[in-house]
Amino acid sequence: MIAIKAQVESMGVSFKNKISTRLAKQTVAIAFLLGALLSSLQVYLDYQNHGSSFDQNIEQLLSVSLGSASRSVRTLDNNLAEEVVNGLMHYEFIHEVQIVDDLGVVLAESERALAPHSSTYWITEWLEPGEKTYVHQLSVDQDQSSQFGQLIIGIDKDVALGPFYQRLVYVVSSGFIRNMLLALILFYVFYAMLTAPMTRVAQVMRRVNPLAPGGIRLSKALVNRGDELGAIAGVTNEFFQTIEESIKEREASDNKLSDSLKQTRQIIDNVPHQICARNKDGQLLFVNQAIADFYNMDAKTMESVSYFDIHDRIHKEESQEIQIADQQVLSTGQPYFMPDHAITDCDGNLHYVQTSLVPFQYFGEDTVLAVSVDITERKAAEEKVIELAFYDSLTGLPNRNLLIDRMNLEMKRAERHNSIGALLFIDLDNFKAVNDSFGHAVGDQVLQHVATQLKGSLRAVDTVARLGGDEFLIIIPELSSDLLEAKSRAKDIATMLTEKIATPFFVKNRDWVASASIGVAMYPVDCNDVSEVMRFADTAMYEAKKQGRSQHVFFESDMASRVELAYSLENELRQAVSQQQFFLVFQPQVGVQEGVIQGAEVLIRWRHPERGVVPPFEFIPVLESSGLIQEVGKWLIFESCQCIRDWQNQGLWQEDAWLSVNVSPNQFYNPSFVDDVLAALKITGVKPECLELEITEGIVIGDTENTIKKLQKLRSHGIRVAMDDFGTGYSSLSYLKRIPLDVLKIDQSFVRDVTVDKTDKAIVEAILAMSISLDLEVVAEGIETKEHYLFFKGTRCHRYQGYLYSPPVEASFFKEMLKEIVVA
């Protein structure tokens, strides 16, 4: 037993807590309980038997002594009575005997002291409380009716129950011994069948390392027992096997995860955006290489350092702005976007970034995941394009769009305030000779000088704008409410400007003197329509040139003859439409890299029966103003589609080629424009992809939403859309991002000096960069020299057109060009 106890306690479990011990205890307890119940039943039955037996013994004694006792009473024989009494007193359990007659006279008696109280006396008193006495009536011949005395016997109860107590001790002692032997036997049985095998299982499991079980297993003998312990041993071995497999899988998964984390880190470190995770105290928990390079620090060193401590040393206000945004993300649990905000690097360079802040759980800690995209270059390009939209790139003055916008405002202000303003149209005299004689570089410097003179000579409220070429417009608002006074002040200003322009200046190692003709229109007196006022000022300017240049002329009503001339031209154009005097010419668009015709721009020409071919700048404005452009534009698109169909039938037209047709604003705004285009394609059977429509920025400005809807519908059918003369008008990125376009055409005014003028070169490069980001094709117009071509060949420009390859040619000549491509 001691050895067993030592073995089980070596397992770390006390002997009394072992299963075998507890089972033995419970078995003994149950055995004792059952033994006690059975013993109690046996004692009770024995007690009942003992009582019955004792009563029968008393009856037998009485039956023997009753005759003698009756005779002694009947004969009053005291001696006989003494003999009966003494005979009964021989029994130890009888302590008193009396024989009395019917008168109560004691004939004989004997009494013995009760035995001393034994250890069982309390039981006797509990079982037989009070004295135990037997009284028998003495009679003659069993005749109970003639009783004449009594035999009284007193019993010593403790002595009488002595045999019962002896048997009781035997029963209890034997039961106890039996139960103890049973407990011992059961304990050894339980230990051998349960505790010992489980002890072996526990010892084996104690040797097992949960992280690396190795080959440790329970013995086959234990597994093959065929009972519950065998099942437990089998399951335990399976559990060990499962642990080993799980550990192997986890190790493989950990290795794969480690490799994945390394790869992810490499990817994140190669992302050009700044990525980091910051906790509520600003501590950097993770940084990528981009942000480490931004601060010229080691990435590992930055982790565990406060981001705000780092940036506070560079720019405290920027740091505070970011810190406030971080706190908002952590408190609300919602992402936060910081659009276009400034941030300074460790070298003091200012960058513009867009930052996304997202709530992020980093290994159980609430953090802010910050991703900052550097948009400095894009913002510079946008600002450059915005500058192109409103300002002239050469002089920095407002361009036509900004002029019209301000003119509209000033016109409305003049009407509200009942004031009169002036619009001055300035054109430099003989400027073409300067360009032709000394080159465009000198001409540009002359324009810049004139722009500086004009701007420096006027008030801040006045607007000086350059329309293009050598033309300037000046808005002078609120001269007076009196027309004569307003004209007088306008005259003084025009005179002063003429003198300022004529001031000698030095360019290219020589003195220059410029002169200008100025036309003046008073608004809203002459007209309250912006385009008309501009036309009136233009008319007055041409009148000034006719009168000898270097002077100013006010628009007068007698200048209406010019309007009449325009009306006459309009009538001639109506005849030209009805008599089909218009014809098409085609200027090839050539792949910059391929050097092959990929398409052509379609241009309209007017063959006048008397004047010959009329330049387009003379009649197209009249077509626009008269509304004839609707009919002519519809004809132009239809004729272009017919040309494509004819060339396709002749096998001259490539499937991926197209014709590019200019669309005027008036034509585009016509509600039936889209249907007209689709009808022309359907009638001629030409694929929509073969047609490209060129629009100007003015179309977009006029009605942006309607323009976008129409262009989307056209492109949904496969028709290409190009933005013509890009850079000379509004050139707004906000429009470009929304308008569905395929092509940007760089205006020839920027192409002409791109190889010698840094400004033009910067503008062209900005447009090319923007087209890449917007996924647009680029066509360069006005390529007239080999230098132009070589410049664009080194860029992302797709196609070019210009006199270097071919001027606009009639259909027959263009057809021959197509034949050469097919033959080649």
Secondary structure, DSSP 8 states (H G I E B T S, - for coil): -HHHHHHHHTTTS-GGGSHHHHHHHHHHHHHHHHHHHHHHHHHHHHHHHHHHHHHHHHHHHHHHHHHHHHHHHHTT-HHHHHHHHHHHHTSTTEEEEEEEETT--EEEEEE-------TTHHHHHHHS-S-EEEEEEEEETTEEEEEEEEEEEEE-HHHHTHHHHHHHHHHHHHHHHHHHHHHHHHHHHHIIIIIHHHHHHHHHHHT-BTTB-TT----HHHHTT-SHHHHHHHHHHHHHHHHHHHHHHHHHHHHHHHHHHHHHHHHHHHSSSEEEEEETT-BEEEE-HHHHHHTT--HHHHTTSBHHHHHHTT-HHHHHHHHHHHHHHHHH---EEEEEEEEE-TTS-EEEEEEEEEEEEETTEEEEEEEEEE-HHHHHHHHHHHHHHHB-TTT--B-HHHHHHHHHHHHHHHHHHT-EEEEEEEEETTHHHHHHHH-HHHHHHHHHHHHHHHHHTS-TTSEEEEEETTEEEEEEEEEESSHHHHHHHHHHHHHHHHHHHTS-EEETTEEE---EEEEEEEETTT-S-HHHHHHHHHHHHHHHHHTTSSSEEE--GGGHHHHHHHHHHHHHHHHHHHTT-EEEEEEEEEETTT-SEEEEEEEEEEEETTTEEE-HHHHHHHHHHHTTHHHHHHHHHHHHHHHHHHHHHTT-S-TT-EEEEE--HHHHHSTTHHHHHHHHHHHHT--GGGEEEEE-HHHHHH-HHHHHHHHHHHHHTT-EEEEEEETSS---HHHHHHS--SEEEE-HHHHTTTTT-HHHHHHHHHHHHHHHHTT-EEEEE---SHHHHHHHHTTT--EEESTTT---EEHHHHHHHHHHHHH-
